[in-house]
Amino acid sequence: MGARAVRPALVEELAERLAAAGERVASPAGARGPQVAIADDDPPGLAARLAARRIVTAPRGDLLRMSFHYYNDRSDVAAVADAISLCRKS
């Protein structure tokens, strides 16, 4: 992964923000690794709406997975959480 590893605090921050917004966080606390998954009725549809906002996610079955990389920071957490919120309102 290079000199900087994924910071678990970012993963937990996203999971907490999504849960506080009413999302069904499917990845268990403490065992998330570099990703957060949320349950959704239409993961491919949500992924497409996020992709239109230049946010890349991975629909897997009834889950939408968001993976972190070494270059992500807190602004990315806010961008994803805000974009999902906007998608839910539209």
PDB file with one MODEL, atoms N, CA, C and O in Angstrom:
MODEL        1
ATOM      1  N   MET A   1       0.800  -1.201   0.000  1.00  0.00           N
ATOM      2  CA  MET A   1       0.000   0.000   0.000  1.00  0.00           C
ATOM      3  C   MET A   1       0.843   1.265   0.000  1.00  0.00           C
ATOM      4  O   MET A   1       0.293   2.366  -0.031  1.00  0.00           O
ATOM      5  N   GLY A   2       2.104   1.140   0.033  1.00  0.00           N
ATOM      6  CA  GLY A   2       2.918   2.345   0.030  1.00  0.00           C
ATOM      7  C   GLY A   2       3.242   2.800   1.440  1.00  0.00           C
ATOM      8  O   GLY A   2       3.039   2.074   2.414  1.00  0.00           O
ATOM      9  N   ALA A   3       3.745   4.008   1.524  1.00  0.00           N
ATOM     10  CA  ALA A   3       4.211   4.535   2.805  1.00  0.00           C
ATOM     11  C   ALA A   3       3.072   4.797   3.779  1.00  0.00           C
ATOM     12  O   ALA A   3       3.239   4.657   4.991  1.00  0.00           O
ATOM     13  N   ARG A   4       1.913   5.179   3.249  1.00  0.00           N
ATOM     14  CA  ARG A   4       0.794   5.479   4.142  1.00  0.00           C
ATOM     15  C   ARG A   4      -0.259   4.383   4.005  1.00  0.00           C
ATOM     16  O   ARG A   4      -0.670   4.052   2.892  1.00  0.00           O
ATOM     17  N   ALA A   5      -0.687   3.832   5.104  1.00  0.00           N
ATOM     18  CA  ALA A   5      -1.713   2.795   5.082  1.00  0.00           C
ATOM     19  C   ALA A   5      -3.087   3.442   5.256  1.00  0.00           C
ATOM     20  O   ALA A   5      -3.201   4.590   5.685  1.00  0.00           O
ATOM     21  N   VAL A   6      -4.104   2.694   4.921  1.00  0.00           N
ATOM     22  CA  VAL A   6      -5.469   3.162   5.156  1.00  0.00           C
ATOM     23  C   VAL A   6      -5.640   3.396   6.648  1.00  0.00           C
ATOM     24  O   VAL A   6      -5.263   2.560   7.469  1.00  0.00           O
ATOM     25  N   ARG A   7      -6.204   4.525   6.982  1.00  0.00           N
ATOM     26  CA  ARG A   7      -6.385   4.852   8.393  1.00  0.00           C
ATOM     27  C   ARG A   7      -7.728   4.312   8.876  1.00  0.00           C
ATOM     28  O   ARG A   7      -8.776   4.747   8.400  1.00  0.00           O
ATOM     29  N   PRO A   8      -7.706   3.365   9.820  1.00  0.00           N
ATOM     30  CA  PRO A   8      -8.961   2.782  10.307  1.00  0.00           C
ATOM     31  C   PRO A   8      -9.930   3.835  10.839  1.00  0.00           C
ATOM     32  O   PRO A   8     -11.141   3.618  10.810  1.00  0.00           O
ATOM     33  N   ALA A   9      -9.431   4.950  11.315  1.00  0.00           N
ATOM     34  CA  ALA A   9     -10.312   5.996  11.839  1.00  0.00           C
ATOM     35  C   ALA A   9     -11.242   6.522  10.745  1.00  0.00           C
ATOM     36  O   ALA A   9     -12.390   6.860  11.032  1.00  0.00           O
ATOM     37  N   LEU A  10     -10.771   6.598   9.503  1.00  0.00           N
ATOM     38  CA  LEU A  10     -11.622   7.059   8.410  1.00  0.00           C
ATOM     39  C   LEU A  10     -12.751   6.068   8.142  1.00  0.00           C
ATOM     40  O   LEU A  10     -13.896   6.458   7.917  1.00  0.00           O
ATOM     41  N   VAL A  11     -12.414   4.798   8.170  1.00  0.00           N
ATOM     42  CA  VAL A  11     -13.416   3.751   7.948  1.00  0.00           C
ATOM     43  C   VAL A  11     -14.490   3.833   9.028  1.00  0.00           C
ATOM     44  O   VAL A  11     -15.685   3.807   8.734  1.00  0.00           O
ATOM     45  N   GLU A  12     -14.053   3.930  10.266  1.00  0.00           N
ATOM     46  CA  GLU A  12     -15.007   4.001  11.379  1.00  0.00           C
ATOM     47  C   GLU A  12     -15.825   5.286  11.320  1.00  0.00           C
ATOM     48  O   GLU A  12     -17.020   5.275  11.615  1.00  0.00           O
ATOM     49  N   GLU A  13     -15.192   6.392  10.942  1.00  0.00           N
ATOM     50  CA  GLU A  13     -15.927   7.655  10.837  1.00  0.00           C
ATOM     51  C   GLU A  13     -17.038   7.560   9.795  1.00  0.00           C
ATOM     52  O   GLU A  13     -18.154   8.020  10.034  1.00  0.00           O
ATOM     53  N   LEU A  14     -16.740   6.966   8.642  1.00  0.00           N
ATOM     54  CA  LEU A  14     -17.778   6.813   7.623  1.00  0.00           C
ATOM     55  C   LEU A  14     -18.890   5.909   8.125  1.00  0.00           C
ATOM     56  O   LEU A  14     -20.067   6.232   7.965  1.00  0.00           O
ATOM     57  N   ALA A  15     -18.539   4.788   8.725  1.00  0.00           N
ATOM     58  CA  ALA A  15     -19.562   3.866   9.235  1.00  0.00           C
ATOM     59  C   ALA A  15     -20.459   4.566  10.261  1.00  0.00           C
ATOM     60  O   ALA A  15     -21.679   4.398  10.243  1.00  0.00           O
ATOM     61  N   GLU A  16     -19.860   5.338  11.140  1.00  0.00           N
ATOM     62  CA  GLU A  16     -20.633   6.046  12.170  1.00  0.00           C
ATOM     63  C   GLU A  16     -21.530   7.111  11.545  1.00  0.00           C
ATOM     64  O   GLU A  16     -22.687   7.254  11.940  1.00  0.00           O
ATOM     65  N   ARG A  17     -21.014   7.852  10.582  1.00  0.00           N
ATOM     66  CA  ARG A  17     -21.828   8.896   9.925  1.00  0.00           C
ATOM     67  C   ARG A  17     -23.003   8.272   9.180  1.00  0.00           C
ATOM     68  O   ARG A  17     -24.123   8.780   9.239  1.00  0.00           O
ATOM     69  N   LEU A  18     -22.746   7.179   8.485  1.00  0.00           N
ATOM     70  CA  LEU A  18     -23.824   6.525   7.744  1.00  0.00           C
ATOM     71  C   LEU A  18     -24.879   5.944   8.689  1.00  0.00           C
ATOM     72  O   LEU A  18     -26.077   6.081   8.446  1.00  0.00           O
ATOM     73  N   ALA A  19     -24.434   5.303   9.755  1.00  0.00           N
ATOM     74  CA  ALA A  19     -25.379   4.750  10.731  1.00  0.00           C
ATOM     75  C   ALA A  19     -26.211   5.864  11.364  1.00  0.00           C
ATOM     76  O   ALA A  19     -27.418   5.704  11.550  1.00  0.00           O
ATOM     77  N   ALA A  20     -25.584   6.977  11.692  1.00  0.00           N
ATOM     78  CA  ALA A  20     -26.304   8.112  12.287  1.00  0.00           C
ATOM     79  C   ALA A  20     -27.335   8.683  11.320  1.00  0.00           C
ATOM     80  O   ALA A  20     -28.341   9.253  11.745  1.00  0.00           O
ATOM     81  N   ALA A  21     -27.086   8.531  10.017  1.00  0.00           N
ATOM     82  CA  ALA A  21     -28.025   9.026   9.003  1.00  0.00           C
ATOM     83  C   ALA A  21     -29.114   8.009   8.692  1.00  0.00           C
ATOM     84  O   ALA A  21     -29.974   8.249   7.845  1.00  0.00           O
ATOM     85  N   GLY A  22     -29.074   6.875   9.380  1.00  0.00           N
ATOM     86  CA  GLY A  22     -30.118   5.866   9.190  1.00  0.00           C
ATOM     87  C   GLY A  22     -29.771   4.775   8.197  1.00  0.00           C
ATOM     88  O   GLY A  22     -30.613   3.935   7.881  1.00  0.00           O
ATOM     89  N   GLU A  23     -28.542   4.776   7.700  1.00  0.00           N
ATOM     90  CA  GLU A  23     -28.134   3.711   6.772  1.00  0.00           C
ATOM     91  C   GLU A  23     -27.920   2.411   7.550  1.00  0.00           C
ATOM     92  O   GLU A  23     -27.567   2.425   8.730  1.00  0.00           O
ATOM     93  N   ARG A  24     -28.138   1.306   6.872  1.00  0.00           N
ATOM     94  CA  ARG A  24     -27.925  -0.011   7.472  1.00  0.00           C
ATOM     95  C   ARG A  24     -26.498  -0.468   7.164  1.00  0.00           C
ATOM     96  O   ARG A  24     -26.234  -1.072   6.124  1.00  0.00           O
ATOM     97  N   VAL A  25     -25.594  -0.169   8.083  1.00  0.00           N
ATOM     98  CA  VAL A  25     -24.188  -0.540   7.913  1.00  0.00           C
ATOM     99  C   VAL A  25     -24.077  -2.045   8.131  1.00  0.00           C
ATOM    100  O   VAL A  25     -24.430  -2.560   9.192  1.00  0.00           O
ATOM    101  N   ALA A  26     -23.583  -2.740   7.111  1.00  0.00           N
ATOM    102  CA  ALA A  26     -23.531  -4.195   7.152  1.00  0.00           C
ATOM    103  C   ALA A  26     -22.173  -4.733   7.576  1.00  0.00           C
ATOM    104  O   ALA A  26     -22.075  -5.885   7.999  1.00  0.00           O
ATOM    105  N   SER A  27     -21.142  -3.938   7.473  1.00  0.00           N
ATOM    106  CA  SER A  27     -19.816  -4.409   7.869  1.00  0.00           C
ATOM    107  C   SER A  27     -19.675  -4.244   9.381  1.00  0.00           C
ATOM    108  O   SER A  27     -19.965  -3.175   9.917  1.00  0.00           O
ATOM    109  N   PRO A  28     -19.229  -5.299  10.073  1.00  0.00           N
ATOM    110  CA  PRO A  28     -19.172  -5.252  11.542  1.00  0.00           C
ATOM    111  C   PRO A  28     -18.064  -4.350  12.073  1.00  0.00           C
ATOM    112  O   PRO A  28     -16.960  -4.324  11.530  1.00  0.00           O
ATOM    113  N   ALA A  29     -18.362  -3.626  13.120  1.00  0.00           N
ATOM    114  CA  ALA A  29     -17.373  -2.759  13.764  1.00  0.00           C
ATOM    115  C   ALA A  29     -16.173  -3.589  14.197  1.00  0.00           C
ATOM    116  O   ALA A  29     -16.318  -4.704  14.699  1.00  0.00           O
ATOM    117  N   GLY A  30     -15.000  -3.030  13.995  1.00  0.00           N
ATOM    118  CA  GLY A  30     -13.786  -3.714  14.408  1.00  0.00           C
ATOM    119  C   GLY A  30     -13.276  -4.737  13.411  1.00  0.00           C
ATOM    120  O   GLY A  30     -12.159  -5.234  13.554  1.00  0.00           O
ATOM    121  N   ALA A  31     -14.076  -5.059  12.404  1.00  0.00           N
ATOM    122  CA  ALA A  31     -13.664  -6.067  11.418  1.00  0.00           C
ATOM    123  C   ALA A  31     -13.923  -5.571  10.001  1.00  0.00           C
ATOM    124  O   ALA A  31     -14.196  -6.364   9.100  1.00  0.00           O
ATOM    125  N   ARG A  32     -13.839  -4.269   9.808  1.00  0.00           N
ATOM    126  CA  ARG A  32     -14.175  -3.694   8.512  1.00  0.00           C
ATOM    127  C   ARG A  32     -13.017  -3.686   7.530  1.00  0.00           C
ATOM    128  O   ARG A  32     -13.241  -3.634   6.320  1.00  0.00           O
ATOM    129  N   GLY A  33     -11.816  -3.735   8.006  1.00  0.00           N
ATOM    130  CA  GLY A  33     -10.686  -3.598   7.098  1.00  0.00           C
ATOM    131  C   GLY A  33     -10.744  -2.237   6.434  1.00  0.00           C
ATOM    132  O   GLY A  33     -11.064  -1.252   7.099  1.00  0.00           O
ATOM    133  N   PRO A  34     -10.443  -2.145   5.133  1.00  0.00           N
ATOM    134  CA  PRO A  34     -10.433  -0.849   4.463  1.00  0.00           C
ATOM    135  C   PRO A  34     -11.757  -0.493   3.804  1.00  0.00           C
ATOM    136  O   PRO A  34     -11.784   0.346   2.904  1.00  0.00           O
ATOM    137  N   GLN A  35     -12.861  -1.112   4.232  1.00  0.00           N
ATOM    138  CA  GLN A  35     -14.121  -0.845   3.548  1.00  0.00           C
ATOM    139  C   GLN A  35     -15.309  -0.784   4.495  1.00  0.00           C
ATOM    140  O   GLN A  35     -15.281  -1.297   5.614  1.00  0.00           O
ATOM    141  N   VAL A  36     -16.356  -0.133   3.996  1.00  0.00           N
ATOM    142  CA  VAL A  36     -17.643  -0.058   4.685  1.00  0.00           C
ATOM    143  C   VAL A  36     -18.680  -0.525   3.688  1.00  0.00           C
ATOM    144  O   VAL A  36     -18.644  -0.136   2.521  1.00  0.00           O
ATOM    145  N   ALA A  37     -19.601  -1.354   4.139  1.00  0.00           N
ATOM    146  CA  ALA A  37     -20.688  -1.811   3.277  1.00  0.00           C
ATOM    147  C   ALA A  37     -22.021  -1.420   3.908  1.00  0.00           C
ATOM    148  O   ALA A  37     -22.207  -1.510   5.121  1.00  0.00           O
ATOM    149  N   ILE A  38     -22.946  -0.982   3.046  1.00  0.00           N
ATOM    150  CA  ILE A  38     -24.296  -0.684   3.514  1.00  0.00           C
ATOM    151  C   ILE A  38     -25.283  -1.540   2.733  1.00  0.00           C
ATOM    152  O   ILE A  38     -25.082  -1.820   1.551  1.00  0.00           O
ATOM    153  N   ALA A  39     -26.344  -1.948   3.402  1.00  0.00           N
ATOM    154  CA  ALA A  39     -27.417  -2.693   2.751  1.00  0.00           C
ATOM    155  C   ALA A  39     -28.287  -1.703   1.990  1.00  0.00           C
ATOM    156  O   ALA A  39     -28.520  -0.583   2.444  1.00  0.00           O
ATOM    157  N   ASP A  40     -28.766  -2.135   0.822  1.00  0.00           N
ATOM    158  CA  ASP A  40     -29.581  -1.263  -0.006  1.00  0.00           C
ATOM    159  C   ASP A  40     -30.512  -2.112  -0.854  1.00  0.00           C
ATOM    160  O   ASP A  40     -30.179  -3.244  -1.205  1.00  0.00           O
ATOM    161  N   ASP A  41     -31.678  -1.570  -1.184  1.00  0.00           N
ATOM    162  CA  ASP A  41     -32.631  -2.283  -2.034  1.00  0.00           C
ATOM    163  C   ASP A  41     -32.181  -2.331  -3.486  1.00  0.00           C
ATOM    164  O   ASP A  41     -32.582  -3.232  -4.222  1.00  0.00           O
ATOM    165  N   ASP A  42     -31.354  -1.376  -3.914  1.00  0.00           N
ATOM    166  CA  ASP A  42     -30.886  -1.303  -5.295  1.00  0.00           C
ATOM    167  C   ASP A  42     -29.436  -0.826  -5.340  1.00  0.00           C
ATOM    168  O   ASP A  42     -29.168   0.302  -5.753  1.00  0.00           O
ATOM    169  N   PRO A  43     -28.491  -1.684  -4.916  1.00  0.00           N
ATOM    170  CA  PRO A  43     -27.089  -1.252  -4.915  1.00  0.00           C
ATOM    171  C   PRO A  43     -26.576  -0.778  -6.272  1.00  0.00           C
ATOM    172  O   PRO A  43     -25.858   0.221  -6.315  1.00  0.00           O
ATOM    173  N   PRO A  44     -26.909  -1.444  -7.391  1.00  0.00           N
ATOM    174  CA  PRO A  44     -26.416  -0.921  -8.672  1.00  0.00           C
ATOM    175  C   PRO A  44     -26.954   0.481  -8.984  1.00  0.00           C
ATOM    176  O   PRO A  44     -26.239   1.313  -9.541  1.00  0.00           O
ATOM    177  N   GLY A  45     -28.201   0.734  -8.628  1.00  0.00           N
ATOM    178  CA  GLY A  45     -28.777   2.058  -8.856  1.00  0.00           C
ATOM    179  C   GLY A  45     -28.104   3.122  -8.014  1.00  0.00           C
ATOM    180  O   GLY A  45     -27.788   4.206  -8.506  1.00  0.00           O
ATOM    181  N   LEU A  46     -27.884   2.814  -6.742  1.00  0.00           N
ATOM    182  CA  LEU A  46     -27.201   3.768  -5.868  1.00  0.00           C
ATOM    183  C   LEU A  46     -25.771   3.986  -6.347  1.00  0.00           C
ATOM    184  O   LEU A  46     -25.279   5.114  -6.333  1.00  0.00           O
ATOM    185  N   ALA A  47     -25.103   2.920  -6.767  1.00  0.00           N
ATOM    186  CA  ALA A  47     -23.732   3.048  -7.287  1.00  0.00           C
ATOM    187  C   ALA A  47     -23.706   3.958  -8.511  1.00  0.00           C
ATOM    188  O   ALA A  47     -22.788   4.764  -8.663  1.00  0.00           O
ATOM    189  N   ALA A  48     -24.702   3.837  -9.382  1.00  0.00           N
ATOM    190  CA  ALA A  48     -24.761   4.683 -10.581  1.00  0.00           C
ATOM    191  C   ALA A  48     -24.976   6.148 -10.211  1.00  0.00           C
ATOM    192  O   ALA A  48     -24.364   7.035 -10.806  1.00  0.00           O
ATOM    193  N   ARG A  49     -25.847   6.405  -9.228  1.00  0.00           N
ATOM    194  CA  ARG A  49     -26.082   7.789  -8.810  1.00  0.00           C
ATOM    195  C   ARG A  49     -24.825   8.391  -8.170  1.00  0.00           C
ATOM    196  O   ARG A  49     -24.527   9.570  -8.359  1.00  0.00           O
ATOM    197  N   LEU A  50     -24.098   7.569  -7.415  1.00  0.00           N
ATOM    198  CA  LEU A  50     -22.850   8.048  -6.817  1.00  0.00           C
ATOM    199  C   LEU A  50     -21.777   8.238  -7.885  1.00  0.00           C
ATOM    200  O   LEU A  50     -20.988   9.180  -7.813  1.00  0.00           O
ATOM    201  N   ALA A  51     -21.744   7.355  -8.866  1.00  0.00           N
ATOM    202  CA  ALA A  51     -20.761   7.488  -9.949  1.00  0.00           C
ATOM    203  C   ALA A  51     -20.965   8.791 -10.708  1.00  0.00           C
ATOM    204  O   ALA A  51     -20.003   9.401 -11.176  1.00  0.00           O
ATOM    205  N   ALA A  52     -22.217   9.216 -10.828  1.00  0.00           N
ATOM    206  CA  ALA A  52     -22.491  10.501 -11.483  1.00  0.00           C
ATOM    207  C   ALA A  52     -21.875  11.656 -10.699  1.00  0.00           C
ATOM    208  O   ALA A  52     -21.659  12.740 -11.242  1.00  0.00           O
ATOM    209  N   ARG A  53     -21.595  11.417  -9.424  1.00  0.00           N
ATOM    210  CA  ARG A  53     -20.942  12.419  -8.573  1.00  0.00           C
ATOM    211  C   ARG A  53     -19.440  12.126  -8.426  1.00  0.00           C
ATOM    212  O   ARG A  53     -18.767  12.685  -7.560  1.00  0.00           O
ATOM    213  N   ARG A  54     -18.938  11.248  -9.284  1.00  0.00           N
ATOM    214  CA  ARG A  54     -17.535  10.848  -9.304  1.00  0.00           C
ATOM    215  C   ARG A  54     -17.099  10.115  -8.044  1.00  0.00           C
ATOM    216  O   ARG A  54     -15.966  10.263  -7.587  1.00  0.00           O
ATOM    217  N   ILE A  55     -18.008   9.327  -7.489  1.00  0.00           N
ATOM    218  CA  ILE A  55     -17.704   8.486  -6.331  1.00  0.00           C
ATOM    219  C   ILE A  55     -17.833   7.037  -6.786  1.00  0.00           C
ATOM    220  O   ILE A  55     -18.907   6.590  -7.189  1.00  0.00           O
ATOM    221  N   VAL A  56     -16.730   6.319  -6.716  1.00  0.00           N
ATOM    222  CA  VAL A  56     -16.697   4.939  -7.181  1.00  0.00           C
ATOM    223  C   VAL A  56     -16.987   4.001  -6.014  1.00  0.00           C
ATOM    224  O   VAL A  56     -16.332   4.061  -4.974  1.00  0.00           O
ATOM    225  N   THR A  57     -17.977   3.139  -6.204  1.00  0.00           N
ATOM    226  CA  THR A  57     -18.357   2.152  -5.202  1.00  0.00           C
ATOM    227  C   THR A  57     -18.489   0.795  -5.889  1.00  0.00           C
ATOM    228  O   THR A  57     -18.327   0.695  -7.105  1.00  0.00           O
ATOM    229  N   ALA A  58     -18.781  -0.243  -5.117  1.00  0.00           N
ATOM    230  CA  ALA A  58     -18.901  -1.581  -5.679  1.00  0.00           C
ATOM    231  C   ALA A  58     -20.173  -2.247  -5.171  1.00  0.00           C
ATOM    232  O   ALA A  58     -20.235  -2.638  -4.006  1.00  0.00           O
ATOM    233  N   PRO A  59     -21.198  -2.386  -6.031  1.00  0.00           N
ATOM    234  CA  PRO A  59     -22.393  -3.125  -5.615  1.00  0.00           C
ATOM    235  C   PRO A  59     -22.078  -4.614  -5.567  1.00  0.00           C
ATOM    236  O   PRO A  59     -21.497  -5.165  -6.502  1.00  0.00           O
ATOM    237  N   ARG A  60     -22.464  -5.257  -4.479  1.00  0.00           N
ATOM    238  CA  ARG A  60     -22.242  -6.690  -4.288  1.00  0.00           C
ATOM    239  C   ARG A  60     -23.502  -7.283  -3.669  1.00  0.00           C
ATOM    240  O   ARG A  60     -23.739  -7.131  -2.471  1.00  0.00           O
ATOM    241  N   GLY A  61     -24.303  -7.951  -4.476  1.00  0.00           N
ATOM    242  CA  GLY A  61     -25.549  -8.521  -3.962  1.00  0.00           C
ATOM    243  C   GLY A  61     -26.451  -7.409  -3.479  1.00  0.00           C
ATOM    244  O   GLY A  61     -26.775  -6.493  -4.235  1.00  0.00           O
ATOM    245  N   ASP A  62     -26.862  -7.482  -2.213  1.00  0.00           N
ATOM    246  CA  ASP A  62     -27.723  -6.442  -1.650  1.00  0.00           C
ATOM    247  C   ASP A  62     -26.929  -5.401  -0.858  1.00  0.00           C
ATOM    248  O   ASP A  62     -27.488  -4.664  -0.047  1.00  0.00           O
ATOM    249  N   LEU A  63     -25.627  -5.355  -1.106  1.00  0.00           N
ATOM    250  CA  LEU A  63     -24.754  -4.406  -0.405  1.00  0.00           C
ATOM    251  C   LEU A  63     -24.080  -3.466  -1.388  1.00  0.00           C
ATOM    252  O   LEU A  63     -23.861  -3.801  -2.552  1.00  0.00           O
ATOM    253  N   LEU A  64     -23.758  -2.286  -0.891  1.00  0.00           N
ATOM    254  CA  LEU A  64     -22.929  -1.347  -1.628  1.00  0.00           C
ATOM    255  C   LEU A  64     -21.658  -1.167  -0.816  1.00  0.00           C
ATOM    256  O   LEU A  64     -21.704  -0.776   0.350  1.00  0.00           O
ATOM    257  N   ARG A  65     -20.535  -1.453  -1.434  1.00  0.00           N
ATOM    258  CA  ARG A  65     -19.259  -1.426  -0.735  1.00  0.00           C
ATOM    259  C   ARG A  65     -18.464  -0.192  -1.127  1.00  0.00           C
ATOM    260  O   ARG A  65     -18.365   0.154  -2.304  1.00  0.00           O
ATOM    261  N   MET A  66     -17.896   0.468  -0.116  1.00  0.00           N
ATOM    262  CA  MET A  66     -17.045   1.637  -0.307  1.00  0.00           C
ATOM    263  C   MET A  66     -15.680   1.317   0.280  1.00  0.00           C
ATOM    264  O   MET A  66     -15.555   1.056   1.477  1.00  0.00           O
ATOM    265  N   SER A  67     -14.669   1.339  -0.559  1.00  0.00           N
ATOM    266  CA  SER A  67     -13.322   0.981  -0.125  1.00  0.00           C
ATOM    267  C   SER A  67     -12.447   2.218  -0.009  1.00  0.00           C
ATOM    268  O   SER A  67     -12.539   3.143  -0.816  1.00  0.00           O
ATOM    269  N   PHE A  68     -11.606   2.216   1.002  1.00  0.00           N
ATOM    270  CA  PHE A  68     -10.651   3.295   1.217  1.00  0.00           C
ATOM    271  C   PHE A  68      -9.280   2.895   0.684  1.00  0.00           C
ATOM    272  O   PHE A  68      -8.929   1.715   0.652  1.00  0.00           O
ATOM    273  N   HIS A  69      -8.526   3.884   0.272  1.00  0.00           N
ATOM    274  CA  HIS A  69      -7.161   3.690  -0.194  1.00  0.00           C
ATOM    275  C   HIS A  69      -6.260   4.665   0.550  1.00  0.00           C
ATOM    276  O   HIS A  69      -6.743   5.535   1.275  1.00  0.00           O
ATOM    277  N   TYR A  70      -4.970   4.521   0.374  1.00  0.00           N
ATOM    278  CA  TYR A  70      -4.018   5.322   1.145  1.00  0.00           C
ATOM    279  C   TYR A  70      -4.181   6.821   0.915  1.00  0.00           C
ATOM    280  O   TYR A  70      -3.815   7.623   1.775  1.00  0.00           O
ATOM    281  N   TYR A  71      -4.725   7.203  -0.231  1.00  0.00           N
ATOM    282  CA  TYR A  71      -4.840   8.629  -0.555  1.00  0.00           C
ATOM    283  C   TYR A  71      -6.131   9.267  -0.050  1.00  0.00           C
ATOM    284  O   TYR A  71      -6.290  10.482  -0.168  1.00  0.00           O
ATOM    285  N   ASN A  72      -7.053   8.492   0.506  1.00  0.00           N
ATOM    286  CA  ASN A  72      -8.301   9.066   1.016  1.00  0.00           C
ATOM    287  C   ASN A  72      -8.073   9.810   2.322  1.00  0.00           C
ATOM    288  O   ASN A  72      -7.180   9.480   3.102  1.00  0.00           O
ATOM    289  N   ASP A  73      -8.910  10.830   2.538  1.00  0.00           N
ATOM    290  CA  ASP A  73      -8.832  11.596   3.776  1.00  0.00           C
ATOM    291  C   ASP A  73     -10.250  11.927   4.254  1.00  0.00           C
ATOM    292  O   ASP A  73     -11.233  11.447   3.690  1.00  0.00           O
ATOM    293  N   ARG A  74     -10.337  12.751   5.297  1.00  0.00           N
ATOM    294  CA  ARG A  74     -11.636  13.065   5.902  1.00  0.00           C
ATOM    295  C   ARG A  74     -12.577  13.758   4.927  1.00  0.00           C
ATOM    296  O   ARG A  74     -13.794  13.623   5.050  1.00  0.00           O
ATOM    297  N   SER A  75     -12.045  14.490   3.971  1.00  0.00           N
ATOM    298  CA  SER A  75     -12.925  15.139   3.001  1.00  0.00           C
ATOM    299  C   SER A  75     -13.659  14.095   2.155  1.00  0.00           C
ATOM    300  O   SER A  75     -14.782  14.334   1.713  1.00  0.00           O
ATOM    301  N   ASP A  76     -13.037  12.955   1.933  1.00  0.00           N
ATOM    302  CA  ASP A  76     -13.693  11.883   1.194  1.00  0.00           C
ATOM    303  C   ASP A  76     -14.823  11.259   2.011  1.00  0.00           C
ATOM    304  O   ASP A  76     -15.865  10.895   1.465  1.00  0.00           O
ATOM    305  N   VAL A  77     -14.615  11.139   3.308  1.00  0.00           N
ATOM    306  CA  VAL A  77     -15.672  10.629   4.189  1.00  0.00           C
ATOM    307  C   VAL A  77     -16.893  11.540   4.091  1.00  0.00           C
ATOM    308  O   VAL A  77     -18.016  11.068   3.913  1.00  0.00           O
ATOM    309  N   ALA A  78     -16.668  12.826   4.207  1.00  0.00           N
ATOM    310  CA  ALA A  78     -17.771  13.789   4.124  1.00  0.00           C
ATOM    311  C   ALA A  78     -18.444  13.741   2.758  1.00  0.00           C
ATOM    312  O   ALA A  78     -19.670  13.791   2.666  1.00  0.00           O
ATOM    313  N   ALA A  79     -17.644  13.644   1.697  1.00  0.00           N
ATOM    314  CA  ALA A  79     -18.205  13.621   0.339  1.00  0.00           C
ATOM    315  C   ALA A  79     -19.103  12.413   0.130  1.00  0.00           C
ATOM    316  O   ALA A  79     -20.187  12.540  -0.439  1.00  0.00           O
ATOM    317  N   VAL A  80     -18.672  11.254   0.579  1.00  0.00           N
ATOM    318  CA  VAL A  80     -19.477  10.041   0.407  1.00  0.00           C
ATOM    319  C   VAL A  80     -20.746  10.107   1.254  1.00  0.00           C
ATOM    320  O   VAL A  80     -21.839   9.827   0.761  1.00  0.00           O
ATOM    321  N   ALA A  81     -20.606  10.470   2.506  1.00  0.00           N
ATOM    322  CA  ALA A  81     -21.778  10.546   3.388  1.00  0.00           C
ATOM    323  C   ALA A  81     -22.785  11.565   2.866  1.00  0.00           C
ATOM    324  O   ALA A  81     -23.987  11.299   2.857  1.00  0.00           O
ATOM    325  N   ASP A  82     -22.311  12.714   2.437  1.00  0.00           N
ATOM    326  CA  ASP A  82     -23.213  13.742   1.912  1.00  0.00           C
ATOM    327  C   ASP A  82     -23.870  13.300   0.612  1.00  0.00           C
ATOM    328  O   ASP A  82     -25.056  13.551   0.399  1.00  0.00           O
ATOM    329  N   ALA A  83     -23.112  12.645  -0.255  1.00  0.00           N
ATOM    330  CA  ALA A  83     -23.665  12.190  -1.539  1.00  0.00           C
ATOM    331  C   ALA A  83     -24.729  11.123  -1.333  1.00  0.00           C
ATOM    332  O   ALA A  83     -25.759  11.142  -2.007  1.00  0.00           O
ATOM    333  N   ILE A  84     -24.501  10.204  -0.424  1.00  0.00           N
ATOM    334  CA  ILE A  84     -25.510   9.179  -0.153  1.00  0.00           C
ATOM    335  C   ILE A  84     -26.774   9.836   0.397  1.00  0.00           C
ATOM    336  O   ILE A  84     -27.888   9.469   0.021  1.00  0.00           O
ATOM    337  N   SER A  85     -26.596  10.794   1.277  1.00  0.00           N
ATOM    338  CA  SER A  85     -27.749  11.516   1.820  1.00  0.00           C
ATOM    339  C   SER A  85     -28.537  12.209   0.708  1.00  0.00           C
ATOM    340  O   SER A  85     -29.767  12.145   0.692  1.00  0.00           O
ATOM    341  N   LEU A  86     -27.851  12.862  -0.212  1.00  0.00           N
ATOM    342  CA  LEU A  86     -28.513  13.528  -1.319  1.00  0.00           C
ATOM    343  C   LEU A  86     -29.222  12.522  -2.233  1.00  0.00           C
ATOM    344  O   LEU A  86     -30.316  12.797  -2.726  1.00  0.00           O
ATOM    345  N   CYS A  87     -28.615  11.382  -2.455  1.00  0.00           N
ATOM    346  CA  CYS A  87     -29.236  10.341  -3.271  1.00  0.00           C
ATOM    347  C   CYS A  87     -30.521   9.843  -2.622  1.00  0.00           C
ATOM    348  O   CYS A  87     -31.497   9.560  -3.317  1.00  0.00           O
ATOM    349  N   ARG A  88     -30.529   9.736  -1.337  1.00  0.00           N
ATOM    350  CA  ARG A  88     -31.719   9.264  -0.622  1.00  0.00           C
ATOM    351  C   ARG A  88     -32.859  10.285  -0.724  1.00  0.00           C
ATOM    352  O   ARG A  88     -34.032   9.911  -0.720  1.00  0.00           O
ATOM    353  N   LYS A  89     -32.515  11.555  -0.812  1.00  0.00           N
ATOM    354  CA  LYS A  89     -33.542  12.610  -0.873  1.00  0.00           C
ATOM    355  C   LYS A  89     -34.105  12.795  -2.272  1.00  0.00           C
ATOM    356  O   LYS A  89     -35.184  13.364  -2.438  1.00  0.00           O
ATOM    357  N   SER A  90     -33.377  12.316  -3.288  1.00  0.00           N
ATOM    358  CA  SER A  90     -33.846  12.538  -4.666  1.00  0.00           C
ATOM    359  C   SER A  90     -34.661  11.384  -5.199  1.00  0.00           C
ATOM    360  O   SER A  90     -35.121  11.427  -6.340  1.00  0.00           O
TER     361      SER A  90
ENDMDL
END
